[in-house]
């Protein structure tokens, strides 16, 4: 399977917060946006279940995820690359 980004696919960067499942990682993606009325910067975090075929990523790694077809009940994302590995 190709790991290059395709046009029309959403990509995010996030931190792995759980690696307890086989071939599945939970990735926390934080984003900042401005409130429409008060114009205060708001930080929101979303957790995505992402597919990791080789189980190469570990807890704390910074990864890039890309949208894909539904792989299971919760998985609609896959890990395309590990940006930075976590050193304990």
mmCIF file of the C-alpha atoms, coordinates in Angstrom:
data_MODEL
# 
_entry.id   MODEL 
# 
loop_
_atom_site.group_PDB 
_atom_site.id 
_atom_site.type_symbol 
_atom_site.label_atom_id 
_atom_site.label_alt_id 
_atom_site.label_comp_id 
_atom_site.label_asym_id 
_atom_site.label_entity_id 
_atom_site.label_seq_id 
_atom_site.pdbx_PDB_ins_code 
_atom_site.Cartn_x 
_atom_site.Cartn_y 
_atom_site.Cartn_z 
_atom_site.occupancy 
_atom_site.B_iso_or_equiv 
_atom_site.pdbx_formal_charge 
_atom_site.auth_seq_id 
_atom_site.auth_comp_id 
_atom_site.auth_asym_id 
_atom_site.auth_atom_id 
_atom_site.pdbx_PDB_model_num 
ATOM 1  C CA . UNK A 1 1  ? 0.000   0.000  0.000  1.00 0.00 ? 1  UNK A CA 1 
ATOM 2  C CA . UNK A 1 2  ? 1.367   3.414  -0.915 1.00 0.00 ? 2  UNK A CA 1 
ATOM 3  C CA . UNK A 1 3  ? 2.132   5.866  1.889  1.00 0.00 ? 3  UNK A CA 1 
ATOM 4  C CA . UNK A 1 4  ? 2.168   9.018  -0.222 1.00 0.00 ? 4  UNK A CA 1 
ATOM 5  C CA . UNK A 1 5  ? -0.557  11.582 0.371  1.00 0.00 ? 5  UNK A CA 1 
ATOM 6  C CA . UNK A 1 6  ? -3.310  11.591 -2.197 1.00 0.00 ? 6  UNK A CA 1 
ATOM 7  C CA . UNK A 1 7  ? -5.379  14.597 -3.267 1.00 0.00 ? 7  UNK A CA 1 
ATOM 8  C CA . UNK A 1 8  ? -8.708  14.777 -1.467 1.00 0.00 ? 8  UNK A CA 1 
ATOM 9  C CA . UNK A 1 9  ? -7.464  12.843 1.582  1.00 0.00 ? 9  UNK A CA 1 
ATOM 10 C CA . UNK A 1 10 ? -7.327  14.601 4.939  1.00 0.00 ? 10 UNK A CA 1 
ATOM 11 C CA . UNK A 1 11 ? -4.090  14.375 6.885  1.00 0.00 ? 11 UNK A CA 1 
ATOM 12 C CA . UNK A 1 12 ? -3.379  15.266 10.505 1.00 0.00 ? 12 UNK A CA 1 
ATOM 13 C CA . UNK A 1 13 ? -0.427  15.074 12.864 1.00 0.00 ? 13 UNK A CA 1 
ATOM 14 C CA . UNK A 1 14 ? -0.901  13.773 16.365 1.00 0.00 ? 14 UNK A CA 1 
ATOM 15 C CA . UNK A 1 15 ? 0.521   11.883 19.324 1.00 0.00 ? 15 UNK A CA 1 
ATOM 16 C CA . UNK A 1 16 ? -0.144  8.211  20.010 1.00 0.00 ? 16 UNK A CA 1 
ATOM 17 C CA . UNK A 1 17 ? -1.916  7.895  23.363 1.00 0.00 ? 17 UNK A CA 1 
ATOM 18 C CA . UNK A 1 18 ? -2.661  4.141  23.241 1.00 0.00 ? 18 UNK A CA 1 
ATOM 19 C CA . UNK A 1 19 ? -0.917  1.206  21.587 1.00 0.00 ? 19 UNK A CA 1 
ATOM 20 C CA . UNK A 1 20 ? -2.593  -1.662 23.447 1.00 0.00 ? 20 UNK A CA 1 
ATOM 21 C CA . UNK A 1 21 ? -4.561  -3.019 20.481 1.00 0.00 ? 21 UNK A CA 1 
ATOM 22 C CA . UNK A 1 22 ? -3.128  -5.147 17.690 1.00 0.00 ? 22 UNK A CA 1 
ATOM 23 C CA . UNK A 1 23 ? -2.591  -3.119 14.475 1.00 0.00 ? 23 UNK A CA 1 
ATOM 24 C CA . UNK A 1 24 ? -4.560  -0.195 15.949 1.00 0.00 ? 24 UNK A CA 1 
ATOM 25 C CA . UNK A 1 25 ? -3.335  3.004  17.560 1.00 0.00 ? 25 UNK A CA 1 
ATOM 26 C CA . UNK A 1 26 ? -5.272  5.807  19.215 1.00 0.00 ? 26 UNK A CA 1 
ATOM 27 C CA . UNK A 1 27 ? -3.945  9.144  17.980 1.00 0.00 ? 27 UNK A CA 1 
ATOM 28 C CA . UNK A 1 28 ? -4.738  12.421 19.754 1.00 0.00 ? 28 UNK A CA 1 
ATOM 29 C CA . UNK A 1 29 ? -4.873  15.388 17.379 1.00 0.00 ? 29 UNK A CA 1 
ATOM 30 C CA . UNK A 1 30 ? -4.918  18.883 18.875 1.00 0.00 ? 30 UNK A CA 1 
ATOM 31 C CA . UNK A 1 31 ? -5.965  21.919 16.901 1.00 0.00 ? 31 UNK A CA 1 
ATOM 32 C CA . UNK A 1 32 ? -6.432  25.596 17.641 1.00 0.00 ? 32 UNK A CA 1 
ATOM 33 C CA . UNK A 1 33 ? -9.163  27.807 16.307 1.00 0.00 ? 33 UNK A CA 1 
ATOM 34 C CA . UNK A 1 34 ? -10.587 31.208 17.090 1.00 0.00 ? 34 UNK A CA 1 
ATOM 35 C CA . UNK A 1 35 ? -14.020 31.579 18.691 1.00 0.00 ? 35 UNK A CA 1 
ATOM 36 C CA . UNK A 1 36 ? -16.407 33.230 16.234 1.00 0.00 ? 36 UNK A CA 1 
ATOM 37 C CA . UNK A 1 37 ? -17.817 35.809 18.656 1.00 0.00 ? 37 UNK A CA 1 
ATOM 38 C CA . UNK A 1 38 ? -15.184 36.308 21.351 1.00 0.00 ? 38 UNK A CA 1 
ATOM 39 C CA . UNK A 1 39 ? -12.139 35.683 19.124 1.00 0.00 ? 39 UNK A CA 1 
ATOM 40 C CA . UNK A 1 40 ? -10.367 33.763 21.882 1.00 0.00 ? 40 UNK A CA 1 
ATOM 41 C CA . UNK A 1 41 ? -8.023  30.977 20.823 1.00 0.00 ? 41 UNK A CA 1 
ATOM 42 C CA . UNK A 1 42 ? -9.579  27.616 21.732 1.00 0.00 ? 42 UNK A CA 1 
ATOM 43 C CA . UNK A 1 43 ? -7.672  24.325 21.827 1.00 0.00 ? 43 UNK A CA 1 
ATOM 44 C CA . UNK A 1 44 ? -9.629  21.203 21.009 1.00 0.00 ? 44 UNK A CA 1 
ATOM 45 C CA . UNK A 1 45 ? -8.402  17.624 21.009 1.00 0.00 ? 45 UNK A CA 1 
ATOM 46 C CA . UNK A 1 46 ? -9.868  14.678 19.120 1.00 0.00 ? 46 UNK A CA 1 
ATOM 47 C CA . UNK A 1 47 ? -8.909  11.023 19.362 1.00 0.00 ? 47 UNK A CA 1 
ATOM 48 C CA . UNK A 1 48 ? -8.797  8.939  16.187 1.00 0.00 ? 48 UNK A CA 1 
ATOM 49 C CA . UNK A 1 49 ? -8.388  5.176  15.858 1.00 0.00 ? 49 UNK A CA 1 
ATOM 50 C CA . UNK A 1 50 ? -5.738  4.603  13.188 1.00 0.00 ? 50 UNK A CA 1 
ATOM 51 C CA . UNK A 1 51 ? -4.539  1.466  11.445 1.00 0.00 ? 51 UNK A CA 1 
ATOM 52 C CA . UNK A 1 52 ? -0.861  0.482  11.817 1.00 0.00 ? 52 UNK A CA 1 
ATOM 53 C CA . UNK A 1 53 ? -0.217  -2.649 9.753  1.00 0.00 ? 53 UNK A CA 1 
ATOM 54 C CA . UNK A 1 54 ? 3.286   -3.487 11.030 1.00 0.00 ? 54 UNK A CA 1 
ATOM 55 C CA . UNK A 1 55 ? 2.786   -2.344 14.672 1.00 0.00 ? 55 UNK A CA 1 
ATOM 56 C CA . UNK A 1 56 ? 5.832   -0.076 14.289 1.00 0.00 ? 56 UNK A CA 1 
ATOM 57 C CA . UNK A 1 57 ? 4.585   2.980  16.183 1.00 0.00 ? 57 UNK A CA 1 
ATOM 58 C CA . UNK A 1 58 ? 4.749   3.148  19.957 1.00 0.00 ? 58 UNK A CA 1 
ATOM 59 C CA . UNK A 1 59 ? 3.209   5.190  22.760 1.00 0.00 ? 59 UNK A CA 1 
ATOM 60 C CA . UNK A 1 60 ? 4.256   8.859  22.599 1.00 0.00 ? 60 UNK A CA 1 
ATOM 61 C CA . UNK A 1 61 ? 5.330   8.883  18.946 1.00 0.00 ? 61 UNK A CA 1 
ATOM 62 C CA . UNK A 1 62 ? 4.324   11.820 16.768 1.00 0.00 ? 62 UNK A CA 1 
ATOM 63 C CA . UNK A 1 63 ? 2.707   10.436 13.617 1.00 0.00 ? 63 UNK A CA 1 
ATOM 64 C CA . UNK A 1 64 ? 0.877   11.552 10.504 1.00 0.00 ? 64 UNK A CA 1 
ATOM 65 C CA . UNK A 1 65 ? -2.509  9.969  9.813  1.00 0.00 ? 65 UNK A CA 1 
ATOM 66 C CA . UNK A 1 66 ? -4.514  9.972  6.596  1.00 0.00 ? 66 UNK A CA 1 
ATOM 67 C CA . UNK A 1 67 ? -8.201  9.281  6.023  1.00 0.00 ? 67 UNK A CA 1 
ATOM 68 C CA . UNK A 1 68 ? -9.100  5.982  4.394  1.00 0.00 ? 68 UNK A CA 1 
ATOM 69 C CA . UNK A 1 69 ? -12.078 3.735  3.770  1.00 0.00 ? 69 UNK A CA 1 
ATOM 70 C CA . UNK A 1 70 ? -13.738 2.237  6.870  1.00 0.00 ? 70 UNK A CA 1 
ATOM 71 C CA . UNK A 1 71 ? -11.556 -0.597 8.151  1.00 0.00 ? 71 UNK A CA 1 
ATOM 72 C CA . UNK A 1 72 ? -13.633 -1.491 11.213 1.00 0.00 ? 72 UNK A CA 1 
ATOM 73 C CA . UNK A 1 73 ? -16.311 -0.008 13.456 1.00 0.00 ? 73 UNK A CA 1 
ATOM 74 C CA . UNK A 1 74 ? -14.053 2.847  14.622 1.00 0.00 ? 74 UNK A CA 1 
ATOM 75 C CA . UNK A 1 75 ? -11.080 2.896  12.240 1.00 0.00 ? 75 UNK A CA 1 
ATOM 76 C CA . UNK A 1 76 ? -11.275 5.378  9.361  1.00 0.00 ? 76 UNK A CA 1 
ATOM 77 C CA . UNK A 1 77 ? -7.634  6.504  9.459  1.00 0.00 ? 77 UNK A CA 1 
ATOM 78 C CA . UNK A 1 78 ? -4.240  4.941  8.840  1.00 0.00 ? 78 UNK A CA 1 
ATOM 79 C CA . UNK A 1 79 ? -0.768  5.927  9.938  1.00 0.00 ? 79 UNK A CA 1 
ATOM 80 C CA . UNK A 1 80 ? 1.262   7.081  6.939  1.00 0.00 ? 80 UNK A CA 1 
ATOM 81 C CA . UNK A 1 81 ? 4.558   7.882  8.677  1.00 0.00 ? 81 UNK A CA 1 
ATOM 82 C CA . UNK A 1 82 ? 6.229   8.316  12.039 1.00 0.00 ? 82 UNK A CA 1 
ATOM 83 C CA . UNK A 1 83 ? 7.459   11.901 12.285 1.00 0.00 ? 83 UNK A CA 1 
ATOM 84 C CA . UNK A 1 84 ? 9.295   11.616 15.597 1.00 0.00 ? 84 UNK A CA 1 
ATOM 85 C CA . UNK A 1 85 ? 9.858   8.634  17.883 1.00 0.00 ? 85 UNK A CA 1 
ATOM 86 C CA . UNK A 1 86 ? 9.419   9.010  21.625 1.00 0.00 ? 86 UNK A CA 1 
ATOM 87 C CA . UNK A 1 87 ? 12.522  8.469  23.748 1.00 0.00 ? 87 UNK A CA 1 
ATOM 88 C CA . UNK A 1 88 ? 11.776  7.246  27.270 1.00 0.00 ? 88 UNK A CA 1 
# 
